[in-house]
Amino acid sequence: MSDEPEVITRVEGAVGRITLNRPQALHALTTNMCRLMIDALVAWRADPAVKLVLFDHSGERGFCAGGDIRMLAESGAGDGRRAREFFFTEYRLNTLLHDYEKPLVAIMDGVTMGGGVGLSRPCRFRVATERTTFAMPETGIGLFPDVGGGWFLSRMSDHIGLWLALTGARIKAADCQLAGIATDYVDSARVADLKAAIVADPGAIETLLTEYDGDAGRPPLAAQVDDIARLFAGDSVEAIVAALEADGSDWAKAQLATLSTKSPQTMKVAFRQLALGRRMKRFADNMAMEYRIGARVVHRHDFLEGVRAVIVDKDNAPKWSPPSLAGVTEAILDEIFAPLPSSEEWTPLP
């Protein structure tokens, strides 16, 4: 066990700094990490000396690859208590960030997936580099695009958020800017200088990001935006699959091949999640919905099997159940989305 803290929190000048510090696990979030961040953010919220909060990470490999998936699967195979505790705490952190009154800056240098998206997406300033890889890959392990995905993915234009949710597509910096996931692009070689400049003068954040702005290049996704808008507009996952089959282009065939590897159950969960999330008025209501889903999905066959196939045995050959979209009934979805007993429901920080 390392003596290093999993998250380093400190105040530098007028900047609260939160550095993810679990590099051997690509900074995958634990319950303890979420608690440490909540404690710092709550303290700084009431501290007039702190003008801005900056998120970054130690090491070179990436910002945050997600959550502690092995723990979630081990817990889900049992009583689920630790999994529920993680989701409860993480979603409180996500909501605290979404409602935070002070400017938040995330340096999305490297892998930014799952839980890392939940940290960065609520930030006002989201800085990508040439090393950024964004994805919400949860449907590939029988999970669902949580940490607020029902809210922010559903509000992206041209059904890009739904495409990301269903396919788990990995995109780079230019596409992140196109989709509104990143607000700024800075070459990784200049990030250390940018962070020092922010600490020196947090009030000049917008000017600094303009000064350090780089060129992410042409977004490859631009060539597919119209296709996504047209082919992912269906009123069900089955309708989307039918549209892709009817289209018959190489790109459509590639999407079909990708979707065929995903959990039919959690593709339908994600579709309903985004449809409901888009209509919600409060972020906290979306998180309450996602907590209900998470509390149940961790126990279900597809999550346990997905983790086995992709993370434990690495055979990448999960046996989904039900194996087809047709087998995922509305009754199954109703069970996953149903309210929990009142004493078990998620609540935001008091």
LOGU-784416 format. One line per field, with one value per residue (C-alpha): x negated, y, z negated; residue in one letter. Coordinates in Angstrom, 3 decimals, m for minus. Example, Ala and Ser with C-alpha at 12.3 -4.5 7.8 and 13.67 -1.06 7.14 Angstrom:
// residues 2
x	m12.300/m13.670
y	m4.500/m1.060
z	m7.800/m7.140
miza	a/s
***
This chain:
// residues 350
x	0.000/m1.246/m1.465/m0.616/2.878/5.239/6.146/3.923/5.918/4.327/4.729/2.125/2.631/6.324/6.652/7.961/6.101/7.332/4.820/5.915/3.072/3.716/1.577/1.126/4.900/5.190/6.745/9.866/12.086/12.648/15.188/12.381/11.250/14.784/15.007/11.674/12.808/16.180/14.489/12.144/14.866/17.242/14.475/13.461/17.040/17.252/13.712/13.651/9.890/10.438/11.492/11.197/10.752/8.331/8.512/5.508/3.677/0.247/m1.837/m1.637/0.953/4.281/6.743/9.186/10.195/13.446/14.419/13.159/14.918/13.479/14.766/18.199/18.355/17.158/19.739/22.478/21.831/22.608/24.820/23.938/23.362/19.944/21.157/24.148/21.900/19.606/22.414/24.087/20.857/19.730/23.112/23.049/19.680/21.034/23.970/21.786/19.650/22.664/24.035/20.685/20.640/16.927/15.179/13.948/11.145/10.352/7.168/8.336/4.829/4.934/7.646/10.910/13.586/16.527/15.870/13.337/16.118/18.234/15.484/14.649/17.997/19.501/16.416/16.797/13.398/12.487/9.029/8.143/4.678/3.412/3.309/6.990/9.157/12.781/15.301/18.316/17.640/20.034/22.371/19.397/19.272/23.005/23.002/24.559/23.232/23.731/22.105/24.660/24.706/28.482/28.221/25.279/25.252/28.960/28.379/25.699/26.746/27.446/27.805/24.020/24.498/26.720/24.199/21.428/23.589/24.613/21.347/18.818/16.927/13.520/12.866/9.883/9.466/10.779/13.950/14.292/14.302/16.791/19.158/18.775/17.068/13.902/14.027/10.335/7.292/3.730/0.659/m0.402/m3.908/m2.368/m0.025/m2.461/m3.017/0.732/1.400/m1.311/0.207/3.690/2.346/0.572/3.681/6.924/8.987/7.368/8.432/10.241/7.366/4.850/6.743/6.772/3.034/2.258/4.762/3.451/4.798/6.414/6.761/9.800/12.382/12.926/16.423/17.453/17.816/20.313/22.433/25.213/25.195/25.459/28.250/30.221/29.489/29.566/32.869/35.055/37.489/35.878/32.594/34.288/35.258/31.660/30.395/32.988/31.942/28.283/29.128/31.195/28.468/25.879/22.881/19.477/19.853/23.295/21.957/19.134/21.650/23.707/20.597/19.818/23.372/23.396/20.666/22.557/24.993/28.512/29.880/27.677/28.063/31.786/31.111/28.942/31.571/34.289/31.889/31.119/34.760/35.813/32.785/33.403/36.816/35.619/35.362/32.839/29.491/30.112/33.270/31.218/28.703/31.474/32.596/29.052/28.599/31.670/30.234/26.779/28.053/29.734/27.483/24.424/26.262/27.401/25.811/24.612/22.443/20.818/20.299/19.017/16.397/15.364/14.990/13.359/11.436/10.792/10.396/9.930/11.410/13.674/16.432/19.237/22.375/25.132/28.506/30.880/28.665/30.768/32.599/35.911/35.358/34.976/38.593/40.193/40.854/37.102/36.445/39.295/37.735/34.317/35.735/38.314/38.080/36.179/37.649/37.690/34.949/32.626/33.082/30.151/30.055/27.688/25.478/27.552
y	0.000/3.468/6.147/8.755/10.276/9.299/12.953/15.937/19.023/22.362/26.106/27.916/31.665/32.127/28.747/25.551/22.685/19.109/16.657/13.073/10.910/7.274/6.990/3.217/2.898/5.802/7.757/5.574/6.991/5.362/6.310/7.826/10.002/11.327/12.115/13.952/16.108/16.838/17.911/20.306/21.752/22.346/24.118/26.289/27.128/29.089/30.532/33.993/33.664/30.858/32.339/29.326/25.530/23.664/19.899/18.021/14.716/13.397/11.387/11.259/8.627/10.382/12.458/9.781/6.453/6.067/4.390/1.389/m1.154/m4.265/m3.124/m2.431/m5.906/m7.633/m5.716/m6.332/m10.063/m9.797/m7.425/m4.354/m2.148/m0.800/m0.192/1.799/3.751/4.624/5.750/7.710/9.600/10.079/11.443/13.897/15.073/15.374/17.446/19.650/20.415/21.093/23.614/25.116/28.913/29.440/28.868/25.302/24.325/20.758/19.823/16.812/15.753/12.109/9.529/11.140/8.492/7.622/9.101/11.493/12.866/13.315/15.474/17.527/18.064/20.344/22.599/25.941/25.531/22.116/21.997/19.218/18.415/16.287/13.402/13.646/10.604/11.018/8.184/6.940/3.208/1.754/m0.173/m2.394/m3.739/m3.874/m0.609/2.716/6.261/7.651/10.585/12.896/11.357/11.443/15.223/16.327/13.651/14.219/17.956/17.626/18.617/16.281/13.169/13.087/12.369/9.378/8.106/8.390/6.653/3.693/3.055/4.058/5.831/7.266/10.765/13.096/16.776/18.321/16.247/17.129/20.788/20.184/18.401/20.987/18.487/20.603/24.395/24.918/23.227/23.610/21.623/19.289/20.792/24.116/22.775/23.188/26.830/27.376/25.967/28.182/31.210/30.349/30.067/33.415/35.200/33.175/36.222/36.240/32.673/33.546/35.707/33.009/30.309/32.563/33.162/29.442/28.350/25.814/24.184/20.794/20.294/19.352/17.268/13.917/13.826/16.775/14.392/12.264/14.855/14.764/10.950/10.835/13.441/11.395/7.806/8.174/10.078/6.995/6.582/3.319/1.456/m0.936/2.021/3.240/m0.214/m0.409/3.018/1.983/m1.253/0.597/3.183/0.568/2.929/1.826/4.163/2.764/m0.785/0.128/1.483/m1.699/m3.800/m1.755/m1.915/m5.699/m5.982/m3.951/m5.138/m4.962/m4.357/m1.377/0.138/0.265/1.546/4.337/5.236/5.586/7.368/10.058/10.399/10.983/13.097/15.475/16.365/16.940/20.456/19.798/18.014/16.456/14.761/13.193/11.922/10.409/8.504/7.374/6.172/3.959/2.497/2.007/0.377/m2.290/m2.709/m3.683/m6.845/m7.841/m10.489/m8.159/m5.997/m8.935/m10.698/m7.551/m6.974/m10.629/m10.514/m7.100/m6.473/m9.780/m12.553/m10.106/m12.550/m9.732/m12.264/m11.418/m13.557/m10.991/m11.883/m11.223/m11.688/m9.459/m6.148/m7.968/m9.781/m6.555/m5.879/m2.728/m4.671/m5.249/m1.540/m0.539/m2.692/m1.038/2.509/2.050/4.202/2.701/2.463/6.024/5.293/4.074/6.905/9.141/12.721/15.606/17.129/18.941
z	0.000/0.859/m1.826/0.809/0.503/3.327/3.806/2.985/1.982/1.101/1.569/3.668/3.658/4.375/6.132/4.565/6.230/6.455/7.902/8.522/7.235/8.045/11.192/11.061/11.578/14.051/11.155/11.150/8.440/5.055/2.411/0.355/3.282/3.699/m0.017/m0.004/2.919/1.314/m1.933/m0.114/2.121/m0.803/m2.767/0.200/1.052/m2.205/m1.989/m0.382/0.183/2.712/6.041/8.380/8.189/10.479/11.147/12.501/12.008/11.127/13.610/17.386/18.238/17.986/16.014/14.813/16.366/14.422/11.177/9.241/11.463/9.791/6.404/7.880/9.415/6.253/4.243/6.805/6.603/2.873/0.926/3.012/m0.036/1.018/4.577/3.342/0.967/3.872/6.163/3.346/2.575/6.179/7.234/4.324/5.648/9.203/7.954/5.762/8.819/11.029/8.531/7.453/7.335/8.044/11.383/11.893/14.278/15.347/17.202/19.251/20.272/21.358/20.677/19.503/19.178/16.930/13.503/15.050/17.228/14.107/12.596/15.669/17.379/14.666/14.827/16.569/18.234/19.668/21.207/23.643/25.020/27.898/25.404/24.444/25.097/24.046/23.777/21.869/22.490/19.917/22.243/23.118/19.559/18.856/16.934/18.050/18.723/15.241/13.336/14.935/18.403/18.429/18.103/20.242/22.957/23.602/24.058/26.732/30.242/33.151/30.948/30.478/26.779/27.507/30.070/27.473/24.854/27.010/28.862/26.186/28.982/28.074/29.365/29.284/28.510/31.736/31.544/27.859/28.841/31.638/29.249/26.472/24.151/24.070/23.968/24.758/26.293/25.019/26.126/23.300/23.306/22.190/19.513/16.602/17.540/17.908/14.442/12.927/14.669/13.345/9.798/10.203/11.493/11.330/12.214/15.664/16.489/19.720/20.986/20.080/21.936/24.996/24.685/24.326/26.964/29.473/32.628/32.085/35.840/37.875/35.953/37.731/36.237/38.414/41.362/39.404/37.585/40.183/40.176/36.377/36.374/38.906/37.907/34.111/34.090/33.621/30.750/29.589/29.839/32.279/34.485/34.492/35.465/38.258/39.566/39.594/41.400/43.992/44.543/45.432/45.604/44.346/41.382/40.540/40.791/38.407/35.886/36.147/35.564/32.466/31.101/31.575/28.909/26.276/23.628/25.111/21.604/20.834/24.291/23.575/20.060/21.499/24.104/21.447/19.067/21.638/22.679/19.065/18.179/21.066/19.609/16.038/14.646/11.865/12.103/8.674/9.988/12.755/10.198/8.076/11.188/11.940/8.358/8.683/11.892/10.407/7.225/9.342/12.371/10.282/9.206/12.674/14.857/17.606/15.356/13.598/16.926/18.639/15.950/16.171/19.947/20.366/17.145/15.326/17.924/20.823/23.345/24.606/25.219/22.797/22.869/22.443/20.931/22.565/25.642/27.916/27.800/28.238/24.950/22.970/22.103/20.766/17.562/17.071/17.599/15.284/12.558/13.019/12.993/10.221/7.068/4.153/0.646/m0.698/m3.255/m0.455/2.062/3.020/1.708/2.481/m0.181/m2.823
miza	m/s/d/e/p/e/v/i/t/r/v/e/g/a/v/g/r/i/t/l/n/r/p/q/a/l/h/a/l/t/t/n/m/c/r/l/m/i/d/a/l/v/a/w/r/a/d/p/a/v/k/l/v/l/f/d/h/s/g/e/r/g/f/c/a/g/g/d/i/r/m/l/a/e/s/g/a/g/d/g/r/r/a/r/e/f/f/f/t/e/y/r/l/n/t/l/l/h/d/y/e/k/p/l/v/a/i/m/d/g/v/t/m/g/g/g/v/g/l/s/r/p/c/r/f/r/v/a/t/e/r/t/t/f/a/m/p/e/t/g/i/g/l/f/p/d/v/g/g/g/w/f/l/s/r/m/s/d/h/i/g/l/w/l/a/l/t/g/a/r/i/k/a/a/d/c/q/l/a/g/i/a/t/d/y/v/d/s/a/r/v/a/d/l/k/a/a/i/v/a/d/p/g/a/i/e/t/l/l/t/e/y/d/g/d/a/g/r/p/p/l/a/a/q/v/d/d/i/a/r/l/f/a/g/d/s/v/e/a/i/v/a/a/l/e/a/d/g/s/d/w/a/k/a/q/l/a/t/l/s/t/k/s/p/q/t/m/k/v/a/f/r/q/l/a/l/g/r/r/m/k/r/f/a/d/n/m/a/m/e/y/r/i/g/a/r/v/v/h/r/h/d/f/l/e/g/v/r/a/v/i/v/d/k/d/n/a/p/k/w/s/p/p/s/l/a/g/v/t/e/a/i/l/d/e/i/f/a/p/l/p/s/s/e/e/w/t/p/l/p
***
